[in-house]
Amino acid sequence: MIIVVDTVDTKDKAKALVGKTVIWTSPGKNKKQLKGKIAAIHGGKGAVRAIFETGMPGQSLGEVVKIE
């Protein structure tokens, strides 16, 4: 999954995020959380590539994630 972080706009800033945990919380009453890890940078404008434990549902595209 490719993640674009609002405050990151260069490769150097994106490199600082590699290795951090990413959490997506599903909508609905159960609030299931899917966790992943930032694996690498993607491109030159600060996007990062995250690998999640399980496959991500289609409703997660374009949603907000939490980076810890």
KEZAVO-754238 format. One record per atom (N, C-alpha, C): residue number from 1; atom name; x, y, z. Coordinates in Angstrom, 1 decimal, padded with zeros to 4 digits. Layout:
+------+------+--------+--------+--------+
: resi : name :      X :      Y :      Z :
+------+------+--------+--------+--------+
:  NUM :   CA :      X :      Y :      Z :
...
+------+------+--------+--------+--------+
//
This chain:
+------+------+--------+--------+--------+
: resi : name :      X :      Y :      Z :
+------+------+--------+--------+--------+
:    1 :    N :  000.9 : -001.2 :  000.0 :
:    1 :   CA :  000.0 :  000.0 :  000.0 :
:    1 :    C :  000.9 :  001.2 :  000.0 :
:    2 :    N :  000.6 :  002.2 : -000.9 :
:    2 :   CA :  001.4 :  003.4 : -000.9 :
:    2 :    C :  000.7 :  004.4 : -000.1 :
:    3 :    N :  001.5 :  005.1 :  000.8 :
:    3 :   CA :  000.9 :  006.1 :  001.8 :
:    3 :    C :  001.6 :  007.4 :  001.5 :
:    4 :    N :  000.8 :  008.5 :  001.4 :
:    4 :   CA :  001.3 :  009.8 :  001.2 :
:    4 :    C :  001.1 :  010.6 :  002.5 :
:    5 :    N :  002.2 :  011.0 :  003.1 :
:    5 :   CA :  002.2 :  011.8 :  004.4 :
:    5 :    C :  002.2 :  013.3 :  004.1 :
:    6 :    N :  001.2 :  014.0 :  004.7 :
:    6 :   CA :  001.1 :  015.4 :  004.4 :
:    6 :    C :  002.3 :  016.2 :  004.7 :
:    7 :    N :  003.0 :  016.0 :  005.8 :
:    7 :   CA :  004.1 :  016.8 :  006.2 :
:    7 :    C :  005.4 :  016.4 :  005.6 :
:    8 :    N :  005.4 :  015.3 :  004.8 :
:    8 :   CA :  006.7 :  014.8 :  004.2 :
:    8 :    C :  006.6 :  015.1 :  002.7 :
:    9 :    N :  007.7 :  015.8 :  002.2 :
:    9 :   CA :  007.7 :  016.1 :  000.8 :
:    9 :    C :  009.0 :  015.9 :  000.1 :
:   10 :    N :  010.0 :  015.2 :  000.8 :
:   10 :   CA :  011.3 :  014.9 :  000.2 :
:   10 :    C :  011.6 :  013.5 :  000.6 :
:   11 :    N :  012.6 :  012.9 : -000.2 :
:   11 :   CA :  013.1 :  011.6 :  000.1 :
:   11 :    C :  013.7 :  011.5 :  001.5 :
:   12 :    N :  014.5 :  012.5 :  001.9 :
:   12 :   CA :  015.2 :  012.5 :  003.1 :
:   12 :    C :  014.2 :  012.4 :  004.3 :
:   13 :    N :  013.1 :  013.2 :  004.3 :
:   13 :   CA :  012.1 :  013.1 :  005.3 :
:   13 :    C :  011.4 :  011.7 :  005.3 :
:   14 :    N :  011.2 :  011.2 :  004.2 :
:   14 :   CA :  010.5 :  009.9 :  004.1 :
:   14 :    C :  011.4 :  008.7 :  004.7 :
:   15 :    N :  012.7 :  008.9 :  004.5 :
:   15 :   CA :  013.6 :  007.8 :  005.0 :
:   15 :    C :  013.5 :  007.7 :  006.6 :
:   16 :    N :  013.2 :  008.8 :  007.2 :
:   16 :   CA :  013.0 :  008.8 :  008.7 :
:   16 :    C :  011.8 :  008.0 :  009.1 :
:   17 :    N :  010.9 :  007.8 :  008.2 :
:   17 :   CA :  009.6 :  007.0 :  008.6 :
:   17 :    C :  009.8 :  005.5 :  008.4 :
:   18 :    N :  010.8 :  005.1 :  007.7 :
:   18 :   CA :  011.0 :  003.6 :  007.4 :
:   18 :    C :  011.2 :  002.9 :  008.7 :
:   19 :    N :  010.4 :  001.8 :  008.9 :
:   19 :   CA :  010.5 :  001.0 :  010.1 :
:   19 :    C :  009.4 :  001.3 :  011.1 :
:   20 :    N :  008.7 :  002.4 :  010.9 :
:   20 :   CA :  007.6 :  002.7 :  011.8 :
:   20 :    C :  006.3 :  001.9 :  011.6 :
:   21 :    N :  005.4 :  001.9 :  012.5 :
:   21 :   CA :  004.2 :  001.1 :  012.4 :
:   21 :    C :  003.1 :  002.0 :  011.9 :
:   22 :    N :  002.3 :  001.4 :  011.1 :
:   22 :   CA :  001.1 :  002.0 :  010.5 :
:   22 :    C : -000.1 :  001.3 :  010.9 :
:   23 :    N : -001.2 :  002.0 :  011.4 :
:   23 :   CA : -002.4 :  001.4 :  011.9 :
:   23 :    C : -003.6 :  002.0 :  011.1 :
:   24 :    N : -004.4 :  001.2 :  010.5 :
:   24 :   CA : -005.7 :  001.6 :  009.9 :
:   24 :    C : -006.8 :  001.0 :  010.7 :
:   25 :    N : -007.7 :  001.9 :  011.1 :
:   25 :   CA : -008.9 :  001.5 :  011.9 :
:   25 :    C : -010.1 :  001.4 :  010.9 :
:   26 :    N : -010.8 :  000.3 :  010.9 :
:   26 :   CA : -011.9 :  000.1 :  010.0 :
:   26 :    C : -013.1 :  000.9 :  010.6 :
:   27 :    N : -014.0 :  001.4 :  009.7 :
:   27 :   CA : -015.2 :  002.0 :  010.1 :
:   27 :    C : -016.2 :  001.0 :  010.6 :
:   28 :    N : -017.2 :  001.4 :  011.3 :
:   28 :   CA : -018.2 :  000.5 :  011.8 :
:   28 :    C : -018.1 :  000.4 :  013.3 :
:   29 :    N : -019.0 : -000.5 :  013.8 :
:   29 :   CA : -019.0 : -000.6 :  015.3 :
:   29 :    C : -017.9 : -001.5 :  015.9 :
:   30 :    N : -017.3 : -002.3 :  015.1 :
:   30 :   CA : -016.2 : -003.2 :  015.6 :
:   30 :    C : -014.9 : -002.5 :  015.7 :
:   31 :    N : -014.6 : -001.5 :  014.9 :
:   31 :   CA : -013.3 : -000.8 :  014.9 :
:   31 :    C : -012.1 : -001.7 :  014.9 :
:   32 :    N : -012.1 : -002.6 :  014.0 :
:   32 :   CA : -010.9 : -003.5 :  013.8 :
:   32 :    C : -009.7 : -002.7 :  013.3 :
:   33 :    N : -008.6 : -003.0 :  013.9 :
:   33 :   CA : -007.3 : -002.3 :  013.5 :
:   33 :    C : -006.4 : -003.3 :  012.7 :
:   34 :    N : -006.0 : -002.8 :  011.6 :
:   34 :   CA : -005.0 : -003.6 :  010.8 :
:   34 :    C : -003.7 : -002.9 :  010.9 :
:   35 :    N : -002.6 : -003.6 :  011.2 :
:   35 :   CA : -001.3 : -003.1 :  011.5 :
:   35 :    C : -000.4 : -003.4 :  010.3 :
:   36 :    N :  000.5 : -002.5 :  010.0 :
:   36 :   CA :  001.6 : -002.8 :  009.0 :
:   36 :    C :  002.8 : -002.0 :  009.4 :
:   37 :    N :  003.8 : -002.1 :  008.5 :
:   37 :   CA :  005.1 : -001.5 :  008.8 :
:   37 :    C :  005.6 : -000.8 :  007.5 :
:   38 :    N :  006.1 :  000.4 :  007.7 :
:   38 :   CA :  006.7 :  001.1 :  006.5 :
:   38 :    C :  008.0 :  000.4 :  006.1 :
:   39 :    N :  008.0 :  000.0 :  004.8 :
:   39 :   CA :  009.1 : -000.8 :  004.4 :
:   39 :    C :  010.1 :  000.0 :  003.6 :
:   40 :    N :  009.7 :  000.9 :  002.8 :
:   40 :   CA :  010.6 :  001.7 :  001.9 :
:   40 :    C :  010.0 :  003.0 :  001.5 :
:   41 :    N :  010.8 :  003.8 :  000.9 :
:   41 :   CA :  010.2 :  005.0 :  000.3 :
:   41 :    C :  009.7 :  004.7 : -001.1 :
:   42 :    N :  008.9 :  005.5 : -001.7 :
:   42 :   CA :  008.3 :  005.3 : -003.0 :
:   42 :    C :  008.3 :  006.6 : -003.8 :
:   43 :    N :  009.2 :  006.7 : -004.7 :
:   43 :   CA :  009.3 :  007.9 : -005.5 :
:   43 :    C :  010.2 :  009.0 : -004.8 :
:   44 :    N :  010.1 :  010.2 : -005.4 :
:   44 :   CA :  010.9 :  011.3 : -004.9 :
:   44 :    C :  010.2 :  012.4 : -004.2 :
:   45 :    N :  008.9 :  012.2 : -004.0 :
:   45 :   CA :  008.1 :  013.3 : -003.3 :
:   45 :    C :  007.6 :  012.9 : -001.9 :
:   46 :    N :  008.2 :  011.9 : -001.3 :
:   46 :   CA :  008.0 :  011.6 :  000.1 :
:   46 :    C :  006.9 :  010.6 :  000.4 :
:   47 :    N :  006.4 :  009.9 : -000.6 :
:   47 :   CA :  005.5 :  008.8 : -000.4 :
:   47 :    C :  006.3 :  007.6 :  000.1 :
:   48 :    N :  005.6 :  006.7 :  000.9 :
:   48 :   CA :  006.2 :  005.5 :  001.5 :
:   48 :    C :  005.4 :  004.3 :  001.1 :
:   49 :    N :  006.0 :  003.1 :  001.2 :
:   49 :   CA :  005.4 :  001.9 :  000.9 :
:   49 :    C :  005.2 :  001.1 :  002.2 :
:   50 :    N :  004.0 :  000.7 :  002.5 :
:   50 :   CA :  003.7 :  000.0 :  003.8 :
:   50 :    C :  003.3 : -001.4 :  003.4 :
:   51 :    N :  003.7 : -002.4 :  004.2 :
:   51 :   CA :  003.3 : -003.8 :  004.1 :
:   51 :    C :  002.5 : -004.1 :  005.3 :
:   52 :    N :  001.2 : -004.5 :  005.1 :
:   52 :   CA :  000.3 : -004.9 :  006.2 :
:   52 :    C :  000.3 : -006.4 :  006.4 :
:   53 :    N : -000.1 : -006.7 :  007.7 :
:   53 :   CA : -000.2 : -008.1 :  008.1 :
:   53 :    C : -001.1 : -008.9 :  007.2 :
:   54 :    N : -002.3 : -008.3 :  006.9 :
:   54 :   CA : -003.3 : -009.0 :  006.1 :
:   54 :    C : -003.6 : -008.1 :  004.9 :
:   55 :    N : -004.3 : -008.6 :  003.9 :
:   55 :   CA : -004.7 : -007.8 :  002.8 :
:   55 :    C : -005.6 : -006.6 :  003.2 :
:   56 :    N : -005.5 : -005.5 :  002.6 :
:   56 :   CA : -006.3 : -004.4 :  002.9 :
:   56 :    C : -007.6 : -004.4 :  002.1 :
:   57 :    N : -008.7 : -004.1 :  002.7 :
:   57 :   CA : -010.0 : -004.0 :  002.0 :
:   57 :    C : -010.0 : -002.8 :  001.1 :
:   58 :    N : -010.9 : -002.8 :  000.1 :
:   58 :   CA : -011.0 : -001.7 : -000.8 :
:   58 :    C : -011.4 : -000.4 : -000.2 :
:   59 :    N : -012.2 : -000.5 :  000.9 :
:   59 :   CA : -012.7 :  000.7 :  001.6 :
:   59 :    C : -011.6 :  001.4 :  002.3 :
:   60 :    N : -010.4 :  000.9 :  002.4 :
:   60 :   CA : -009.3 :  001.5 :  003.1 :
:   60 :    C : -008.6 :  002.5 :  002.1 :
:   61 :    N : -008.8 :  002.4 :  000.9 :
:   61 :   CA : -008.1 :  003.3 : -000.1 :
:   61 :    C : -008.6 :  004.8 :  000.1 :
:   62 :    N : -007.6 :  005.7 :  000.2 :
:   62 :   CA : -007.9 :  007.1 :  000.4 :
:   62 :    C : -008.3 :  007.5 :  001.9 :
:   63 :    N : -008.2 :  006.6 :  002.8 :
:   63 :   CA : -008.5 :  006.8 :  004.2 :
:   63 :    C : -007.3 :  007.3 :  005.0 :
:   64 :    N : -007.5 :  007.7 :  006.2 :
:   64 :   CA : -006.4 :  008.2 :  007.1 :
:   64 :    C : -005.9 :  007.1 :  007.9 :
:   65 :    N : -004.5 :  007.0 :  008.0 :
:   65 :   CA : -003.9 :  006.0 :  008.8 :
:   65 :    C : -003.1 :  006.7 :  009.9 :
:   66 :    N : -002.8 :  006.0 :  010.9 :
:   66 :   CA : -002.0 :  006.5 :  012.1 :
:   66 :    C : -000.6 :  005.9 :  012.0 :
:   67 :    N :  000.4 :  006.8 :  012.1 :
:   67 :   CA :  001.8 :  006.3 :  012.0 :
:   67 :    C :  002.4 :  006.5 :  013.4 :
:   68 :    N :  003.0 :  005.4 :  013.9 :
:   68 :   CA :  003.6 :  005.5 :  015.3 :
:   68 :    C :  005.0 :  005.2 :  015.2 :
+------+------+--------+--------+--------+
//
